[in-house]
Structures are given as C-alpha cells and as structure tokens.
C-alpha cells in the first residue's frame, strides 16, 4: 500500500469500552487536537455523536472526512456486533454532522497505522489487549479479511481450562483480570506494587494466555512483524510473561523470523490509524477499501 501525505483536514475517532478518543488534524497544522472522554457499557450513539459535534464546534473544525474506529464487527457501513458497547449495534456513524465518514474495526485502524512505517508489502499481525482481545493482519501488504470481512476475532479463540473451555477474552483481557481479582484497574496496579501474590498469579495467568495467542498467530500466519498494545499490557509482569510464553510455544524458526514488540504509541495508535484512513479516503486512495 502506498501511503500519501495528508492534504485535507480530517478526524480520527477511537471508540473504546472505557474511552472515546478524538483526534483532529488541520491541513498545515503541526500537532493534532486531542480530546479524551469516558465511555462504558451503557454509552449510546447519541452520546458519541454529541461528543463529536461538541469537539468539532469547539475547535471550529471543517473536516473533509472522519475515520471512526469501533471495537466490533463492521459490515456494509454499520456496526453488526459490538460486545463491549452493545448499544452501538446497528449504528451507521454520525449522520447529523454532515461529515463524510468510514466505520472501521479498531484493530484494523491500528494495523493501518503500524503498517505505514514498514516495507511496501509487509506480513504483519497486530494484537490489542484492552477490555478484550483482538487482532488484525496484513499478508504481503493486503488485509486478511475473511469471507465477510471479520477475520481477526482471536478473543473468541477457545481455550481448554480446568473450568471448561473458555474464550481467550475470558482469560487474557483486562475485564477478565478485573473480574478475577474483584479490583478496579488502579487497585490491580496498587496490589501488584504491594506484592500481592494472589493478584500476581492472576495477572501472570492472563499474560500466559495472551502469550499462547501470540504463539498461535506466529505459528499459523508466519508474520515478519507482530506488534501488540492495549491497557492490559501495562500491568507489570503481564507483557514479560506473555513474551516468554510466546517464545516457548512458537516454532523456533518462525519465532526467529518475526520481530515481536509492543506498539510505541499505544494510547493514540487506533485514533491515528483512523486519521490516516480518513485522510486517504478524502484523497480517494483505493487501498482504504480493504480496511472497511
């Protein structure tokens, strides 16, 4: 995919299970405008649209395009399934703003951002582990989409456990850690800092599950690059456990040919990817279609 410089004022919107992150880039401006608001399971499309309209009005923006990242499945320009924000199901994006937009799966947005700095035809896997777990892939520069465009739902990977078969989301995601510990994310951090062995074991077990998912992608997809991000990786010890587990359970030749690393700007990677896709859509770049 050939990447083009931004020639229009555009916006990137990252809608997540705990936050709404809006980024706007004016043509000719140096730094982007950024606003972050809280979300939750009860967040509605009306609330999201009002936040976007407020951001646009406050900064007197006239964006040519918006890229909107959603943590769920997108089909024919609407949200089909969004587990973490169920009231978005069926949403087609903010029509009242009058701004052209594209809805894109959030991890595909991260994929677009991470692939931009790589060679022309990379084979890359991107994994995000926040409230839940997801992934997206490029094979020789082309998005791996699946028959309905939904490839990448690794959070639904079945994992045998003593409690029966569970989904990866239920073992490795941030919501799983909060549920298992009975603590808020801030309290989990505090417990780890205090040396709480029970919380340490729970976080290590979650990291191990995420590491097995990394190994699965390395073994099946043979990517040359795998990058990961998400708030859950911020728990001390989680990423180290995941990385050690992945290395142990990957075929050595495949592991050695893959550069595995954390995304350098995890907070903004999805919004920046949405921004990049919006700019390309405004320019009429054909490669954008494979992401939506």
N, C-alpha and C positions, 0 to 999 in steps of 0.2 A: 504494500500500500504506500502510495506517495503522499506525504504529509504537506499541507500547504499552510503558509502563514495566515494569521487571522486578518481578514480585510473588512470585517463587519463588527459592530458592537453586538455581543452575544452574552447569553447567560447559561450557567450550568447549575442545575438543581439536584442535590443529593438528598433523597427522602429515605430516611432510615428508621429503624424501630425505636430509636431513642432521640433522634435529632433530625432537623431539617437544616441543611447547609446550602446557602445560596451564594453563588459567585458570579460577578458580572465583570466583563472586560470591555471597556470602551475602546474604540479604534484610536490608536495613537497614545493611549494612556500607558504609563509604566506598570503600576501594580493594579491588581484586581480589587474590586469592592467585595467584601465578605460579610455575611451575617449568618449566625447560628441560632436556631430556636429549638426548644424541646418538643419531642413528639412522644407518643405512646400508643398502646393498642387501640385506644378509642379515638385516635386522630381521624378526622373526616376530610374528604376532598375539599369541602367548603373552607375549612380552616387552612389548608395548604394553599388554596387559591388566594385567600385573603392575605396570607403572609407574602406571597409572591407579588400581589398587587401593591401591597404596602412598600415593599422593597423597591419596586420599580418607581413608584410615585415619590418616595423619599429622595431618591438619587436622580430623579428626572431622566430616567433611562428610556431609550427608544431602541431596544434590541431588535435586530433583524431575525433572530432565532433563539429558541431555548432548547437545550438538551436536558431532559428530565430523567434522572436515574431512579428506578423503583426496585425495591427488594422483592421481586416476584417474577412471575411468568408474564410475558407480553405477547399478544397475538393480534394482528390486524389493527394495531394502533390503540389497543386498550389493555388494561390490566386484567388478566384472566384469573390468576391466583396470587394472593399476597398474604402469606400466613401471619407475618408479624404486624401488618396493618390491614386487617381484613376489610375495613370499610372502604379501602381503595379498590376492591374487586369491582370490575366493570367500568372503572374510571378511564376516560379518554384524554385526560390532561385539562389544563385551564383554558376553557374556551372563551371566557369573558374578557381576557386580557387582549384578545385580538392579535397576539404574537404567535407566529408560526412556531411549532414545537415538534420534537420527536420524543417518544417514550422509549426508554432503553433499560434493559436489566442492569442493575447497579454494577455487577461484577464485569459485565461486558464493557461498561464505561471505564472501569479500572483497567481492563485489558487494552482498550484503545489508548489510554494514557501511557501505560507501560511499554506497549509495542512501539510507540512513537520514537523512542530513543534507540531502538535496536536495528539490526540489518533489515534490508528490504523485504526479505521473506523468512521471518523467524518462525520457529516452532516453540510456542510459549504457553505455559499454563499459569493462570493467576488464581489464587485462592484468597478468600476473605473469611475471617472468623470473627464475627461480632456477636450479635444476639444469636445468630445461627451461622451455618457454614455453607459456602457456595463456591463455585469455580467457573472459569471460562477458558477457552483455548483458541489459539491460532495454530494452524498446521500449514507451514510454508507460506505464511502471510495471509491465509484465508481463515475466517472464523468457522470453527466447527459448530454447526447449528443444530443438527438433528432434523428429523422429518417435519417437526412443527416449530423448529427454532428454539427449542427448550433445552438443548444439551448443556450439561453443567450442574445438574442438581445433585451434587455429591453429598449434600446434607441429608439426603434420603437414602444414602448407602446403608444397607442392612448390616449390622454388626452383631455376631453372636456374643452374648454375655451370660453370666450365671443367672441373671434375671430374665433371660429370654433374648429374643432378637430385638434390638433397638436400632433406631436411626442414628447416624453419626451426629446429627444435630443434638440428640438427647444425651450425647456423651462428651462432645468436644466444644460445643457452643457456649457463649457467655451466659445464656439463660440457663443452661444445664448446670453450670457452676453455681450460679445464684440459687437455683432450686436445691441443689445437693447440700449446700452449706447453710441455707436459710439466712444468708447475709446479703447486703447490698454490695455492689462492686467496690465501693470505697471501703466497706468493712472487710471485704476479702483482702484487699491490699494491706489494710492495717493488721489483719490476722497473720498474713504471711510475714510482714515485717516483725511481728512479735514472736515468730517461731511456732505458731500453732500447728502441731503435727497433723491434726485431722484435716485442716484446710489445705495444708501442704500436699497431703496424699490425694485429695480430691482434684486439686489443680494439676498435679503430676499425671493423674489418670486421664484427665481431659487432654493434656498435652500429648500423652501417648496415643490417644485415639486420633488426634489430629495428625500426628506423625505417621500413623498407619495409612491415613488418607493420602498424605504426600507420597508415600512409597507406592501406593496403588496407582496414582497418576504417573509417577516416574516409570513404573514397570509397564503400564499399559500404553501410554502415549509417547514415551521416549522423547520428551521435550529437551531442547538445548538450554531453556531458561525456565525456572519456576520461581515466581515471586508471591509472597504472602503478606497480608496486612489484616488489620482489624483490631478492635479494642481488646479482645481476649488475649491477644499475643502480648499485651502489656503486663499481664500478671507475671511477676518474677518467677523464673523457672519454667514457665509454660513453653516458650519457644525453644529453649535448650533441650527440654525433654522431647519435644516434637522432632527436632532436628536429629537427635541421637537415635530415636526410634526409626525415623525415615531412613537414615543411613543403614541401620542394621537390617532392615527388611526390604531394601531395594537390591536388585541385581547389581553387583558392583560395577560392571561395565556401563550400565545405564546411568547409575548414580554419578560416575566419574565424568560422563559426557554432559551432565546437566548442572548449570550454575543455579544453585538454590540460595535464595536470600530474601530478606524482608524488604518490602517496599520502603523507599527512603522518605516519602512524604505521605504517610498513611492517612492522615486526617483529611487531606484535600484530594487524594488520588481519584476518587469517584467523581467529585464535582469537577475537577479539572478534565477528566475524561469526557464528561457530559458537555463541558465547554468546548472541548476540541471537536466533538461530534457536531455540535451546533454550528461552529464556525465552518466546518466542512460542508454541512448541509446548506448553509447560507450561500456558499460558493458553488453549490451544485456538484460537489465531488461524488462520483458514483460509488466509491468504496464504502460510503456510510451505510448503504442499503443492507450490507451483510450483517450489520450490528443490530438492526431493528427487527 
